[in-house]
Amino acid sequence: MSNGNGHLTLDMGLSEEVLDGRGVDFIVYARGGEYAVFGGNNLSANILIGNQVSTPMILFGTGIGNTSFNLGSTDLDQVRYIQIVSLTDEEVELDAVRAMHFNQPPRPSSNSNRWRVPIFGGMLALSVMVVLWVRKRK
Protein backbone atom coordinates (compact mmCIF):
# COMPACT_ATOMS: atom_id res chain seq x y z
CA MET A 1 0.00 0.00 0.00
CA SER A 2 1.51 3.32 -0.95
CA ASN A 3 1.04 6.93 -2.02
CA GLY A 4 -1.32 7.74 0.81
CA ASN A 5 -4.24 6.06 -0.94
CA GLY A 6 -3.58 2.37 -0.54
CA HIS A 7 -5.97 0.37 1.59
CA LEU A 8 -6.83 -3.21 2.43
CA THR A 9 -9.97 -4.57 4.07
CA LEU A 10 -9.82 -7.98 5.72
CA ASP A 11 -12.86 -10.14 6.44
CA MET A 12 -11.97 -12.08 9.57
CA GLY A 13 -14.89 -14.41 8.82
CA LEU A 14 -18.42 -15.08 9.93
CA SER A 15 -18.28 -16.64 13.41
CA GLU A 16 -14.53 -15.90 13.46
CA GLU A 17 -14.68 -12.25 14.54
CA VAL A 18 -11.96 -10.62 16.65
CA LEU A 19 -13.27 -10.36 20.22
CA ASP A 20 -12.65 -7.81 22.94
CA GLY A 21 -10.62 -9.83 25.41
CA ARG A 22 -8.12 -8.99 28.09
CA GLY A 23 -5.32 -6.77 26.75
CA VAL A 24 -4.26 -6.78 23.09
CA ASP A 25 -6.96 -8.11 20.75
CA PHE A 26 -5.09 -8.06 17.43
CA ILE A 27 -1.69 -7.12 16.03
CA VAL A 28 -0.88 -5.64 12.62
CA TYR A 29 2.53 -6.74 11.35
CA ALA A 30 3.86 -4.21 8.83
CA ARG A 31 6.91 -2.25 7.73
CA GLY A 32 7.22 1.20 6.26
CA GLY A 33 5.00 4.22 6.52
CA GLU A 34 2.18 5.19 8.83
CA TYR A 35 -1.23 3.58 8.52
CA ALA A 36 -4.64 3.86 10.15
CA VAL A 37 -6.63 0.85 11.33
CA PHE A 38 -10.42 0.81 11.29
CA GLY A 39 -12.81 -1.93 12.34
CA GLY A 40 -16.50 -2.68 12.05
CA ASN A 41 -19.16 -5.23 11.38
CA ASN A 42 -20.78 -3.69 8.28
CA LEU A 43 -18.63 -3.67 5.16
CA SER A 44 -21.28 -2.51 2.72
CA ALA A 45 -21.42 0.99 4.18
CA ASN A 46 -17.64 1.56 3.97
CA ILE A 47 -16.60 4.08 1.31
CA LEU A 48 -13.12 5.19 0.27
CA ILE A 49 -13.10 8.42 -1.76
CA GLY A 50 -9.63 9.34 -3.03
CA ASN A 51 -7.46 9.18 0.06
CA GLN A 52 -10.32 10.20 2.37
CA VAL A 53 -12.17 7.48 4.25
CA SER A 54 -15.89 7.95 4.83
CA THR A 55 -16.87 5.04 6.99
CA PRO A 56 -19.13 3.90 9.81
CA MET A 57 -16.13 1.83 10.91
CA ILE A 58 -14.42 2.77 14.15
CA LEU A 59 -10.86 4.09 14.14
CA PHE A 60 -8.69 1.91 16.40
CA GLY A 61 -5.64 4.09 15.90
CA THR A 62 -2.58 4.53 13.75
CA GLY A 63 0.63 2.60 13.54
CA ILE A 64 4.09 2.40 12.07
CA GLY A 65 5.59 -1.07 11.90
CA ASN A 66 4.16 -3.80 14.14
CA THR A 67 1.34 -2.30 16.20
CA SER A 68 -1.14 -3.86 18.62
CA PHE A 69 -4.77 -2.79 19.04
CA ASN A 70 -7.40 -3.28 21.72
CA LEU A 71 -11.15 -3.27 21.08
CA GLY A 72 -11.57 -2.08 24.67
CA SER A 73 -10.70 1.43 23.45
CA THR A 74 -13.97 1.40 21.44
CA ASP A 75 -17.57 0.46 22.11
CA LEU A 76 -17.25 -2.71 20.00
CA ASP A 77 -17.21 -6.13 21.68
CA GLN A 78 -16.29 -7.86 18.40
CA VAL A 79 -15.20 -6.87 14.91
CA ARG A 80 -15.50 -8.81 11.65
CA TYR A 81 -13.84 -6.38 9.22
CA ILE A 82 -10.45 -4.72 9.70
CA GLN A 83 -9.39 -2.02 7.28
CA ILE A 84 -5.82 -0.75 7.01
CA VAL A 85 -5.31 2.56 5.20
CA SER A 86 -1.92 4.02 4.21
CA LEU A 87 -1.56 7.59 5.50
CA THR A 88 1.77 8.69 4.01
CA ASP A 89 3.60 8.57 0.71
CA GLU A 90 5.94 5.96 2.18
CA GLU A 91 4.95 2.42 1.19
CA VAL A 92 3.38 0.21 3.87
CA GLU A 93 4.30 -3.46 3.51
CA LEU A 94 1.62 -5.42 5.31
CA ASP A 95 2.74 -8.87 6.44
CA ALA A 96 -0.09 -10.14 8.64
CA VAL A 97 -2.91 -9.42 11.03
CA ARG A 98 -3.02 -11.75 14.02
CA ALA A 99 -6.10 -12.01 16.23
CA MET A 100 -5.32 -12.73 19.87
CA HIS A 101 -8.98 -13.18 20.90
CA PHE A 102 -11.46 -14.53 18.35
CA ASN A 103 -14.60 -16.57 17.85
CA GLN A 104 -14.08 -20.10 16.66
CA PRO A 105 -16.58 -21.35 14.10
CA PRO A 106 -18.67 -24.34 15.12
CA ARG A 107 -17.15 -27.65 14.09
CA PRO A 108 -19.05 -29.41 11.33
CA SER A 109 -21.10 -32.27 12.62
CA SER A 110 -19.75 -35.63 11.64
CA ASN A 111 -22.16 -38.17 10.19
CA SER A 112 -19.54 -40.90 10.48
CA ASN A 113 -20.92 -41.85 13.89
CA ARG A 114 -24.48 -42.14 12.64
CA TRP A 115 -24.35 -45.91 12.01
CA ARG A 116 -22.18 -46.91 14.94
CA VAL A 117 -23.75 -49.45 17.22
CA PRO A 118 -22.73 -49.33 20.87
CA ILE A 119 -20.48 -52.27 21.70
CA PHE A 120 -22.97 -53.80 24.16
CA GLY A 121 -25.84 -53.55 21.65
CA GLY A 122 -23.67 -55.00 18.89
CA MET A 123 -22.55 -57.95 21.03
CA LEU A 124 -26.15 -58.60 22.11
CA ALA A 125 -27.36 -58.66 18.49
CA LEU A 126 -24.50 -60.98 17.49
CA SER A 127 -25.31 -63.32 20.39
CA VAL A 128 -28.98 -63.53 19.41
CA MET A 129 -28.02 -64.30 15.81
CA VAL A 130 -25.66 -67.10 16.91
CA VAL A 131 -28.32 -68.64 19.17
CA LEU A 132 -30.90 -68.56 16.37
CA TRP A 133 -28.43 -70.09 13.89
CA VAL A 134 -27.53 -72.90 16.32
CA ARG A 135 -31.21 -73.65 16.99
CA LYS A 136 -31.96 -73.76 13.29
CA ARG A 137 -29.17 -76.32 12.67
CA LYS A 138 -30.53 -78.70 15.33
C-alpha positions in Angstrom: 0.0 0.0 0.0 1.5 3.3 -0.9 1.0 6.9 -2.0 -1.3 7.7 0.8 -4.2 6.1 -0.9 -3.6 2.4 -0.5 -6.0 0.4 1.6 -6.8 -3.2 2.4 -10.0 -4.6 4.1 -9.8 -8.0 5.7 -12.9 -10.1 6.4 -12.0 -12.1 9.6 -14.9 -14.4 8.8 -18.4 -15.1 9.9 -18.3 -16.6 13.4 -14.5 -15.9 13.5 -14.7 -12.2 14.5 -12.0 -10.6 16.7 -13.3 -10.4 20.2 -12.6 -7.8 22.9 -10.6 -9.8 25.4 -8.1 -9.0 28.1 -5.3 -6.8 26.8 -4.3 -6.8 23.1 -7.0 -8.1 20.7 -5.1 -8.1 17.4 -1.7 -7.1 16.0 -0.9 -5.6 12.6 2.5 -6.7 11.4 3.9 -4.2 8.8 6.9 -2.2 7.7 7.2 1.2 6.3 5.0 4.2 6.5 2.2 5.2 8.8 -1.2 3.6 8.5 -4.6 3.9 10.1 -6.6 0.8 11.3 -10.4 0.8 11.3 -12.8 -1.9 12.3 -16.5 -2.7 12.1 -19.2 -5.2 11.4 -20.8 -3.7 8.3 -18.6 -3.7 5.2 -21.3 -2.5 2.7 -21.4 1.0 4.2 -17.6 1.6 4.0 -16.6 4.1 1.3 -13.1 5.2 0.3 -13.1 8.4 -1.8 -9.6 9.3 -3.0 -7.5 9.2 0.1 -10.3 10.2 2.4 -12.2 7.5 4.3 -15.9 8.0 4.8 -16.9 5.0 7.0 -19.1 3.9 9.8 -16.1 1.8 10.9 -14.4 2.8 14.2 -10.9 4.1 14.1 -8.7 1.9 16.4 -5.6 4.1 15.9 -2.6 4.5 13.8 0.6 2.6 13.5 4.1 2.4 12.1 5.6 -1.1 11.9 4.2 -3.8 14.1 1.3 -2.3 16.2 -1.1 -3.9 18.6 -4.8 -2.8 19.0 -7.4 -3.3 21.7 -11.1 -3.3 21.1 -11.6 -2.1 24.7 -10.7 1.4 23.5 -14.0 1.4 21.4 -17.6 0.5 22.1 -17.3 -2.7 20.0 -17.2 -6.1 21.7 -16.3 -7.9 18.4 -15.2 -6.9 14.9 -15.5 -8.8 11.7 -13.8 -6.4 9.2 -10.4 -4.7 9.7 -9.4 -2.0 7.3 -5.8 -0.7 7.0 -5.3 2.6 5.2 -1.9 4.0 4.2 -1.6 7.6 5.5 1.8 8.7 4.0 3.6 8.6 0.7 5.9 6.0 2.2 4.9 2.4 1.2 3.4 0.2 3.9 4.3 -3.5 3.5 1.6 -5.4 5.3 2.7 -8.9 6.4 -0.1 -10.1 8.6 -2.9 -9.4 11.0 -3.0 -11.8 14.0 -6.1 -12.0 16.2 -5.3 -12.7 19.9 -9.0 -13.2 20.9 -11.5 -14.5 18.4 -14.6 -16.6 17.8 -14.1 -20.1 16.7 -16.6 -21.4 14.1 -18.7 -24.3 15.1 -17.2 -27.6 14.1 -19.1 -29.4 11.3 -21.1 -32.3 12.6 -19.8 -35.6 11.6 -22.2 -38.2 10.2 -19.5 -40.9 10.5 -20.9 -41.9 13.9 -24.5 -42.1 12.6 -24.3 -45.9 12.0 -22.2 -46.9 14.9 -23.8 -49.5 17.2 -22.7 -49.3 20.9 -20.5 -52.3 21.7 -23.0 -53.8 24.2 -25.8 -53.6 21.7 -23.7 -55.0 18.9 -22.5 -57.9 21.0 -26.2 -58.6 22.1 -27.4 -58.7 18.5 -24.5 -61.0 17.5 -25.3 -63.3 20.4 -29.0 -63.5 19.4 -28.0 -64.3 15.8 -25.7 -67.1 16.9 -28.3 -68.6 19.2 -30.9 -68.6 16.4 -28.4 -70.1 13.9 -27.5 -72.9 16.3 -31.2 -73.7 17.0 -32.0 -73.8 13.3 -29.2 -76.3 12.7 -30.5 -78.7 15.3 
